[in-house]
Amino acid sequence: MASPKQIEFRTVDGLTLRGVVYQALQRGPALVMCPGFNCVKDMAGLPTVAAGFQAAGITALLFDPRCVGLSDGEPRNDINPSKQIEDYSDALTFLGTLPMVDPRKIGFWGTSLSASVALSAAAMDWRAKLVIAACPITEYQYDPEKMQRVLKACIKDRESRVKGNPPFYIPMIDETGENPAGLNFGFDRARASQWSKSGLQLAPTHVNRTTIQSYAYIATWEPWTTWKHLKATPVLFLVPEKDEICSPLKQLQHFDRLTGPKRCHRQGSTGHMDLFEGEHVGSLVELQVAFVVDALTGRVGTPEMDG
């Protein structure tokens, strides 16, 4: 297989986003891939998944979200899902120009927050021929009191920034091993505390903080309202049975509401953060490859529940 190739592409609002392309050996289907909340492309087993697609003849474009990692965007680590939806379409436009990609056979792939983004992007972009949504965030679980304090601070941040001051930032995980806004990211608290205190990064370009406004974006964003437009686009849900960030029940409820061609796989003994890490990853990639083939040949019709 060819080594991943460093690439960059432009968004409609003028940013340069950067990532890598895992190019298949023959011309054919391709996937746009992006990591979750404030994550970079090297985290959570995503390179392994992209390489698995490549080996199966599917080109994969894996890129850092805007404002994160190697991609441009200010303020840094400002997580705005609505903007990320648009970026999926611009990534598809770029991917369709590559010689090994059939532009009629491109799909969207996401995990966690980016899974919900990918679903919303496909609902708005008819060029996306399929969606793979791994542990999609349908509803975040958070501490109401902590979140209320953070949202109040968001207004103070806006007042400050209007005066020309830099944005407020808060860590993803603080020294107690928790998220200051009360969001549950699924990290073991003791290990997360040690990691935060050490000052280490989860990946070379990862930064353990976000703008405080990122939480205002999350609090007001309800992506599932757009998913009703996924009437003809085949969708695969990958649901970890031990997901602590977004309950499997909530994920399955939103899967049930989809009215188009769909398929769902429930992965036992895995949580939100380790879905693509461990001995099961090989079979999970094979399952996704089979879905891509079936989706592009019209064989995803009657809803299936497996696993």
FENMO-V394361 format. One line per field, one symbol per residue. ss: DSSP state (H for helix, E for strand, C for the rest). phi: phi as a letter, one per 20 degrees, with the letter a starting at -180 (. if undefined). burial: I if it has 24 or more other ideal C-beta (glycine too) atoms within 12 Angstrom, else O. Layout:
BEGIN
ss: ???
phi: ???
burial: ???
END
This chain:
BEGIN
ss: CCCCEEEEEECCCCCEEEEEEECCCCCEEEEEEECCCCCCCCCCCHHHHHHHHHHCCCEEEEECCCCCCCCCCCCCCCCCHHHHHHHHHHHHHHHCCCCCEEEEEEEEEEECHHHHHHHHHHHHCCCCCEEEEECCCCCCCCCHHHHHHHHHHHHHHHHHHHCCCCCCEECCCCCCCCCCCCCCCCCCHHHHHHHHHHCCCCCCCCCCCEECHHHHHHHCCCHHHCHHHCCCCEEEEEEECCCCCCCHHHHHHHHHHCCCCEEEEEECCCCCCCCCCCCCHHHHHHHHHHHHHHHHCCCCCCCEEEC
phi: .ffgdfcbbeefeneddcacdeefecfrfbcecbfeglddfeelmfgffffffgfendfcddcffgmcleffpcffleedgfffgfffffffgfffeffedefecdcdcbcmgffffffffffecfffeacddekffebfebegffffffffffffffgfffenefffccffcefendegenfdenefffffffffffmfdfbgdeceacfffgfffffddcfffeffeeecefcdeddffdfdecfgffffffffffdefbbccdefmcdfedgdcpfffgfffgfffffgffffdmddcfgcccn
burial: OOOIOOIOIOIOOOIOIIIIIIIIOOOIIIIIIIIIIIIIIIIIIIIIIIIIIIOIIIIIIIIIIIIIIIIIIOIIIIIIIIIIIIIIIIIIIIIIOIOIIIOOIIIIIIIIIIIIIIIIIIIIIOIIIIIIIIIIIIIIIIOOOIIOOIIOIIOOIOOOOOOOOOIIIIIIIIOOIIIIIIIIIIIOOOOIOOIIOOOOOIOOIIIIIIIIIIIIIIIOIOIIOIIOIIOOIIIIIIIIIOIIIIIIOIIIOIIOOIOIIIIIIIIOOIIIIIIIIOOIIOOIIOIIIIIIIIIIOOOIOOOOOOO
END
